[in-house]
Amino acid sequence: MNLNATLFAQLVVFFVLAMVTMKFVWPPIAKALDERAKKIGDGLAAADKAKTDLALAEKKVVEEMRRARESATEVRSGAEKQGALLIEEARGEAARIIAAAREAAEQEAGAALQKAKEGLRDQVAQLAVAGAERILRREINAQVHADLLANLKQEL
């Protein structure tokens, strides 16, 4: 075997193998690599989109939390105002009830006082009539009259 012929045969086999590889083997490998590159690109794009969506969602969450806090503050403030209003209404109602009770007590006390005065007047009138009756039954004597009046004073 000649070295030139071996080299030539090896060159022919190499080129045939290179052509077969380029025609039948290389296109499916290139296609698979392209598909894989496309999938990786789609995955990266989806990851970027997810990152953007996450940032947007976080902003929305922060905004909703702020709104919820404001709403809670407004509700709390309204409840405090309503509570204060109810307390003031209750105080006013209590003051009205107390005033009515005082007025009723004063009226009852006034009525009782009036009744007591009338009772005392009746008793004084009865005693005066009894005293006058005693004076008139006895004979007219200044000493006896003075004694009767003294007794009348003690009875009053």
Contact map, one row per residue, 1 for C-alpha under 8 A:
111011000000000000000000000000000000000000000000000000000000000000000000000000000000000000000000000000000000000000000000000000000000000000000000000000000000
111111000000000000000000000000000000000000000000000000000000000000000000000000000000000000000000000000000000000000000000000000000000000000000000000000000000
111111100000000000000000000000000000000000000000000000000000000000000000000000000000000000000000000000000000000000000000000000000000000000000000000000000000
011111110000000000000000000000000000000000000000000000000000000000000000000000000000000000000000000000000000000000000000000000000000000000000000000000000000
111111111000000000000000000000000000000000000000000000000000000000000000000000000000000000000000000000000000000000000000000000000000000000000000000000000000
111111111100000000000000000000000000000000000000000000000000000000000000000000000000000000000000000000000000000000000000000000000000000000000000000000000000
001111111110000000000000000000000000000000000000000000000000000000000000000000000000000000000000000000000000000000000000000000000000000000000000000000000000
000111111111000000000000000000000000000000000000000000000000000000000000000000000000000000000000000000000000000000000000000000000000000000000000000000000000
000011111111100000000000000000000000000000000000000000000000000000000000000000000000000000000000000000000000000000000000000000000000000000000000000000000000
000001111111110000000000000000000000000000000000000000000000000000000000000000000000000000000000000000000000000000000000000000000000000000000000000000000000
000000111111111000000000000000000000000000000000000000000000000000000000000000000000000000000000000000000000000000000000000000000000000000000000000000000000
000000011111111100000000000000000000000000000000000000000000000000000000000000000000000000000000000000000000000000000000000000000000000000000000000000000000
000000001111111110000000000000000000000000000000000000000000000000000000000000000000000000000000000000000000000000000000000000000000000000000000000000000000
000000000111111111000000000000000000000000000000000000000000000000000000000000000000000000000000000000000000000000000000000000000000000000000000000000000000
000000000011111111100000000000000000000000000000000000000000000000000000000000000000000000000000000000000000000000000000000000000000000000000000000000000000
000000000001111111110000000000000000000000000000000000000000000000000000000000000000000000000000000000000000000000000000000000000000000000000000000000000000
000000000000111111111000000000000000000000000000000000000000000000000000000000000000000000000000000000000000000000000000000000000000000000000000000000000000
000000000000011111111100000000000000000000000000000000000000000000000000000000000000000000000000000000000000000000000000000000000000000000000000000000000000
000000000000001111111110000000000000000000000000000000000000000000000000000000000000000000000000000000000000000000000000000000000000000000000000000000000000
000000000000000111111111100000000000000000000000000000000000000000000000000000000000000000000000000000000000000000000000000000000000000000000000000000000000
000000000000000011111111110000000000000000000000000000000000000000000000000000000000000000000000000000000000000000000000000000000000000000000000000000000000
000000000000000001111111111000000000000000000000000000000000000000000000000000000000000000000000000000000000000000000000000000000000000000000000000000000000
000000000000000000111111111000000000000000000000000000000000000000000000000000000000000000000000000000000000000000000000000000000000000000000000000000000000
000000000000000000011111111100000000000000000000000000000000000000000000000000000000000000000000000000000000000000000000000000000000000000000000000000000000
000000000000000000011111111110000000000000000000000000000000000000000000000000000000000000000000000000000000000000000000000000000000000000000000000000000000
000000000000000000001111111111000000000000000000000000000000000000000000000000000000000000000000000000000000000000000000000000000000000000000000000000000000
000000000000000000000111111111100000000000000000000000000000000000000000000000000000000000000000000000000000000000000000000000000000000000000000000000000000
000000000000000000000001111111110000000000000000000000000000000000000000000000000000000000000000000000000000000000000000000000000000000000000000000000000000
000000000000000000000000111111111000000000000000000000000000000000000000000000000000000000000000000000000000000000000000000000000000000000000000000000000000
000000000000000000000000011111111100000000000000000000000000000000000000000000000000000000000000000000000000000000000000000000000000000000000000000000000000
000000000000000000000000001111111110000000000000000000000000000000000000000000000000000000000000000000000000000000000000000000000000000000000000000000000000
000000000000000000000000000111111111000000000000000000000000000000000000000000000000000000000000000000000000000000000000000000000000000000000000000000000000
000000000000000000000000000011111111100000000000000000000000000000000000000000000000000000000000000000000000000000000000000000000000000000000000000000000000
000000000000000000000000000001111111110000000000000000000000000000000000000000000000000000000000000000000000000000000000000000000000000000000000000000000000
000000000000000000000000000000111111111000000000000000000000000000000000000000000000000000000000000000000000000000000000000000000000000000000000000000000000
000000000000000000000000000000011111111100000000000000000000000000000000000000000000000000000000000000000000000000000000000000000000000000000000000000000000
000000000000000000000000000000001111111110000000000000000000000000000000000000000000000000000000000000000000000000000000000000000000000000000000000000000000
000000000000000000000000000000000111111111000000000000000000000000000000000000000000000000000000000000000000000000000000000000000000000000000000000000000000
000000000000000000000000000000000011111111100000000000000000000000000000000000000000000000000000000000000000000000000000000000000000000000000000000000000000
000000000000000000000000000000000001111111110000000000000000000000000000000000000000000000000000000000000000000000000000000000000000000000000000000000000000
000000000000000000000000000000000000111111111000000000000000000000000000000000000000000000000000000000000000000000000000000000000000000000000000000000000000
000000000000000000000000000000000000011111111100000000000000000000000000000000000000000000000000000000000000000000000000000000000000000000000000000000000000
000000000000000000000000000000000000001111111110000000000000000000000000000000000000000000000000000000000000000000000000000000000000000000000000000000000000
000000000000000000000000000000000000000111111111000000000000000000000000000000000000000000000000000000000000000000000000000000000000000000000000000000000000
000000000000000000000000000000000000000011111111100000000000000000000000000000000000000000000000000000000000000000000000000000000000000000000000000000000000
000000000000000000000000000000000000000001111111110000000000000000000000000000000000000000000000000000000000000000000000000000000000000000000000000000000000
000000000000000000000000000000000000000000111111111000000000000000000000000000000000000000000000000000000000000000000000000000000000000000000000000000000000
000000000000000000000000000000000000000000011111111100000000000000000000000000000000000000000000000000000000000000000000000000000000000000000000000000000000
000000000000000000000000000000000000000000001111111110000000000000000000000000000000000000000000000000000000000000000000000000000000000000000000000000000000
000000000000000000000000000000000000000000000111111111000000000000000000000000000000000000000000000000000000000000000000000000000000000000000000000000000000
000000000000000000000000000000000000000000000011111111100000000000000000000000000000000000000000000000000000000000000000000000000000000000000000000000000000
000000000000000000000000000000000000000000000001111111110000000000000000000000000000000000000000000000000000000000000000000000000000000000000000000000000000
000000000000000000000000000000000000000000000000111111111000000000000000000000000000000000000000000000000000000000000000000000000000000000000000000000000000
000000000000000000000000000000000000000000000000011111111100000000000000000000000000000000000000000000000000000000000000000000000000000000000000000000000000
000000000000000000000000000000000000000000000000001111111110000000000000000000000000000000000000000000000000000000000000000000000000000000000000000000000000
000000000000000000000000000000000000000000000000000111111111000000000000000000000000000000000000000000000000000000000000000000000000000000000000000000000000
000000000000000000000000000000000000000000000000000011111111100000000000000000000000000000000000000000000000000000000000000000000000000000000000000000000000
000000000000000000000000000000000000000000000000000001111111110000000000000000000000000000000000000000000000000000000000000000000000000000000000000000000000
000000000000000000000000000000000000000000000000000000111111111000000000000000000000000000000000000000000000000000000000000000000000000000000000000000000000
000000000000000000000000000000000000000000000000000000011111111100000000000000000000000000000000000000000000000000000000000000000000000000000000000000000000
000000000000000000000000000000000000000000000000000000001111111110000000000000000000000000000000000000000000000000000000000000000000000000000000000000000000
000000000000000000000000000000000000000000000000000000000111111111000000000000000000000000000000000000000000000000000000000000000000000000000000000000000000
000000000000000000000000000000000000000000000000000000000011111111100000000000000000000000000000000000000000000000000000000000000000000000000000000000000000
000000000000000000000000000000000000000000000000000000000001111111110000000000000000000000000000000000000000000000000000000000000000000000000000000000000000
000000000000000000000000000000000000000000000000000000000000111111111000000000000000000000000000000000000000000000000000000000000000000000000000000000000000
000000000000000000000000000000000000000000000000000000000000011111111100000000000000000000000000000000000000000000000000000000000000000000000000000000000000
000000000000000000000000000000000000000000000000000000000000001111111110000000000000000000000000000000000000000000000000000000000000000000000000000000000000
000000000000000000000000000000000000000000000000000000000000000111111111000000000000000000000000000000000000000000000000000000000000000000000000000000000000
000000000000000000000000000000000000000000000000000000000000000011111111100000000000000000000000000000000000000000000000000000000000000000000000000000000000
000000000000000000000000000000000000000000000000000000000000000001111111110000000000000000000000000000000000000000000000000000000000000000000000000000000000
000000000000000000000000000000000000000000000000000000000000000000111111111000000000000000000000000000000000000000000000000000000000000000000000000000000000
000000000000000000000000000000000000000000000000000000000000000000011111111100000000000000000000000000000000000000000000000000000000000000000000000000000000
000000000000000000000000000000000000000000000000000000000000000000001111111110000000000000000000000000000000000000000000000000000000000000000000000000000000
000000000000000000000000000000000000000000000000000000000000000000000111111111000000000000000000000000000000000000000000000000000000000000000000000000000000
000000000000000000000000000000000000000000000000000000000000000000000011111111100000000000000000000000000000000000000000000000000000000000000000000000000000
000000000000000000000000000000000000000000000000000000000000000000000001111111110000000000000000000000000000000000000000000000000000000000000000000000000000
000000000000000000000000000000000000000000000000000000000000000000000000111111111000000000000000000000000000000000000000000000000000000000000000000000000000
000000000000000000000000000000000000000000000000000000000000000000000000011111111100000000000000000000000000000000000000000000000000000000000000000000000000
000000000000000000000000000000000000000000000000000000000000000000000000001111111110000000000000000000000000000000000000000000000000000000000000000000000000
000000000000000000000000000000000000000000000000000000000000000000000000000111111111000000000000000000000000000000000000000000000000000000000000000000000000
000000000000000000000000000000000000000000000000000000000000000000000000000011111111100000000000000000000000000000000000000000000000000000000000000000000000
000000000000000000000000000000000000000000000000000000000000000000000000000001111111110000000000000000000000000000000000000000000000000000000000000000000000
000000000000000000000000000000000000000000000000000000000000000000000000000000111111111000000000000000000000000000000000000000000000000000000000000000000000
000000000000000000000000000000000000000000000000000000000000000000000000000000011111111100000000000000000000000000000000000000000000000000000000000000000000
000000000000000000000000000000000000000000000000000000000000000000000000000000001111111110000000000000000000000000000000000000000000000000000000000000000000
000000000000000000000000000000000000000000000000000000000000000000000000000000000111111111000000000000000000000000000000000000000000000000000000000000000000
000000000000000000000000000000000000000000000000000000000000000000000000000000000011111111100000000000000000000000000000000000000000000000000000000000000000
000000000000000000000000000000000000000000000000000000000000000000000000000000000001111111110000000000000000000000000000000000000000000000000000000000000000
000000000000000000000000000000000000000000000000000000000000000000000000000000000000111111111000000000000000000000000000000000000000000000000000000000000000
000000000000000000000000000000000000000000000000000000000000000000000000000000000000011111111100000000000000000000000000000000000000000000000000000000000000
000000000000000000000000000000000000000000000000000000000000000000000000000000000000001111111110000000000000000000000000000000000000000000000000000000000000
000000000000000000000000000000000000000000000000000000000000000000000000000000000000000111111111000000000000000000000000000000000000000000000000000000000000
000000000000000000000000000000000000000000000000000000000000000000000000000000000000000011111111100000000000000000000000000000000000000000000000000000000000
000000000000000000000000000000000000000000000000000000000000000000000000000000000000000001111111110000000000000000000000000000000000000000000000000000000000
000000000000000000000000000000000000000000000000000000000000000000000000000000000000000000111111111000000000000000000000000000000000000000000000000000000000
000000000000000000000000000000000000000000000000000000000000000000000000000000000000000000011111111100000000000000000000000000000000000000000000000000000000
000000000000000000000000000000000000000000000000000000000000000000000000000000000000000000001111111110000000000000000000000000000000000000000000000000000000
000000000000000000000000000000000000000000000000000000000000000000000000000000000000000000000111111111000000000000000000000000000000000000000000000000000000
000000000000000000000000000000000000000000000000000000000000000000000000000000000000000000000011111111100000000000000000000000000000000000000000000000000000
000000000000000000000000000000000000000000000000000000000000000000000000000000000000000000000001111111110000000000000000000000000000000000000000000000000000
000000000000000000000000000000000000000000000000000000000000000000000000000000000000000000000000111111111000000000000000000000000000000000000000000000000000
000000000000000000000000000000000000000000000000000000000000000000000000000000000000000000000000011111111100000000000000000000000000000000000000000000000000
000000000000000000000000000000000000000000000000000000000000000000000000000000000000000000000000001111111110000000000000000000000000000000000000000000000000
000000000000000000000000000000000000000000000000000000000000000000000000000000000000000000000000000111111111000000000000000000000000000000000000000000000000
000000000000000000000000000000000000000000000000000000000000000000000000000000000000000000000000000011111111100000000000000000000000000000000000000000000000
000000000000000000000000000000000000000000000000000000000000000000000000000000000000000000000000000001111111110000000000000000000000000000000000000000000000
000000000000000000000000000000000000000000000000000000000000000000000000000000000000000000000000000000111111111000000000000000000000000000000000000000000000
000000000000000000000000000000000000000000000000000000000000000000000000000000000000000000000000000000011111111100000000000000000000000000000000000000000000
000000000000000000000000000000000000000000000000000000000000000000000000000000000000000000000000000000001111111110000000000000000000000000000000000000000000
000000000000000000000000000000000000000000000000000000000000000000000000000000000000000000000000000000000111111111000000000000000000000000000000000000000000
000000000000000000000000000000000000000000000000000000000000000000000000000000000000000000000000000000000011111111100000000000000000000000000000000000000000
000000000000000000000000000000000000000000000000000000000000000000000000000000000000000000000000000000000001111111110000000000000000000000000000000000000000
000000000000000000000000000000000000000000000000000000000000000000000000000000000000000000000000000000000000111111111000000000000000000000000000000000000000
000000000000000000000000000000000000000000000000000000000000000000000000000000000000000000000000000000000000011111111100000000000000000000000000000000000000
000000000000000000000000000000000000000000000000000000000000000000000000000000000000000000000000000000000000001111111110000000000000000000000000000000000000
000000000000000000000000000000000000000000000000000000000000000000000000000000000000000000000000000000000000000111111111000000000000000000000000000000000000
000000000000000000000000000000000000000000000000000000000000000000000000000000000000000000000000000000000000000011111111100000000000000000000000000000000000
000000000000000000000000000000000000000000000000000000000000000000000000000000000000000000000000000000000000000001111111110000000000000000000000000000000000
000000000000000000000000000000000000000000000000000000000000000000000000000000000000000000000000000000000000000000111111111000000000000000000000000000000000
000000000000000000000000000000000000000000000000000000000000000000000000000000000000000000000000000000000000000000011111111100000000000000000000000000000000
000000000000000000000000000000000000000000000000000000000000000000000000000000000000000000000000000000000000000000001111111110000000000000000000000000000000
000000000000000000000000000000000000000000000000000000000000000000000000000000000000000000000000000000000000000000000111111111000000000000000000000000000000
000000000000000000000000000000000000000000000000000000000000000000000000000000000000000000000000000000000000000000000011111111100000000000000000000000000000
000000000000000000000000000000000000000000000000000000000000000000000000000000000000000000000000000000000000000000000001111111110000000000000000000000000001
000000000000000000000000000000000000000000000000000000000000000000000000000000000000000000000000000000000000000000000000111111111000000000000000000000000000
000000000000000000000000000000000000000000000000000000000000000000000000000000000000000000000000000000000000000000000000011111111100000000000000000000000000
000000000000000000000000000000000000000000000000000000000000000000000000000000000000000000000000000000000000000000000000001111111110000000000000000000010001
000000000000000000000000000000000000000000000000000000000000000000000000000000000000000000000000000000000000000000000000000111111111000000000000000000000000
000000000000000000000000000000000000000000000000000000000000000000000000000000000000000000000000000000000000000000000000000011111111100000000000000000000000
000000000000000000000000000000000000000000000000000000000000000000000000000000000000000000000000000000000000000000000000000001111111110000000000000000000000
000000000000000000000000000000000000000000000000000000000000000000000000000000000000000000000000000000000000000000000000000000111111111000000000000110010000
000000000000000000000000000000000000000000000000000000000000000000000000000000000000000000000000000000000000000000000000000000011111111100000000000000000000
000000000000000000000000000000000000000000000000000000000000000000000000000000000000000000000000000000000000000000000000000000001111111110000000000000000000
000000000000000000000000000000000000000000000000000000000000000000000000000000000000000000000000000000000000000000000000000000000111111111000000000100000000
000000000000000000000000000000000000000000000000000000000000000000000000000000000000000000000000000000000000000000000000000000000011111111110000100100000000
000000000000000000000000000000000000000000000000000000000000000000000000000000000000000000000000000000000000000000000000000000000001111111110000000000000000
000000000000000000000000000000000000000000000000000000000000000000000000000000000000000000000000000000000000000000000000000000000000111111100000000000000000
000000000000000000000000000000000000000000000000000000000000000000000000000000000000000000000000000000000000000000000000000000000000011111110000000000000000
000000000000000000000000000000000000000000000000000000000000000000000000000000000000000000000000000000000000000000000000000000000000001111111000000000000000
000000000000000000000000000000000000000000000000000000000000000000000000000000000000000000000000000000000000000000000000000000000000001101111101100000000000
000000000000000000000000000000000000000000000000000000000000000000000000000000000000000000000000000000000000000000000000000000000000000000111111100000000000
000000000000000000000000000000000000000000000000000000000000000000000000000000000000000000000000000000000000000000000000000000000000000000011111110000000000
000000000000000000000000000000000000000000000000000000000000000000000000000000000000000000000000000000000000000000000000000000000000000000001111111000000000
000000000000000000000000000000000000000000000000000000000000000000000000000000000000000000000000000000000000000000000000000000000000000000011111111100000000
000000000000000000000000000000000000000000000000000000000000000000000000000000000000000000000000000000000000000000000000000000000000001000011111111110000000
000000000000000000000000000000000000000000000000000000000000000000000000000000000000000000000000000000000000000000000000000000000000000000000111111111000000
000000000000000000000000000000000000000000000000000000000000000000000000000000000000000000000000000000000000000000000000000000000000000000000011111111100000
000000000000000000000000000000000000000000000000000000000000000000000000000000000000000000000000000000000000000000000000000000000010011000000001111111110000
000000000000000000000000000000000000000000000000000000000000000000000000000000000000000000000000000000000000000000000000000000000010000000000000111111111000
000000000000000000000000000000000000000000000000000000000000000000000000000000000000000000000000000000000000000000000000000000000000000000000000011111111100
000000000000000000000000000000000000000000000000000000000000000000000000000000000000000000000000000000000000000000000000000000000000000000000000001111111110
000000000000000000000000000000000000000000000000000000000000000000000000000000000000000000000000000000000000000000000000000000100010000000000000000111111111
000000000000000000000000000000000000000000000000000000000000000000000000000000000000000000000000000000000000000000000000000000000000000000000000000011111111
000000000000000000000000000000000000000000000000000000000000000000000000000000000000000000000000000000000000000000000000000000000000000000000000000001111111
000000000000000000000000000000000000000000000000000000000000000000000000000000000000000000000000000000000000000000000000000000000000000000000000000000111111
000000000000000000000000000000000000000000000000000000000000000000000000000000000000000000000000000000000000000000000000000100100000000000000000000000011111
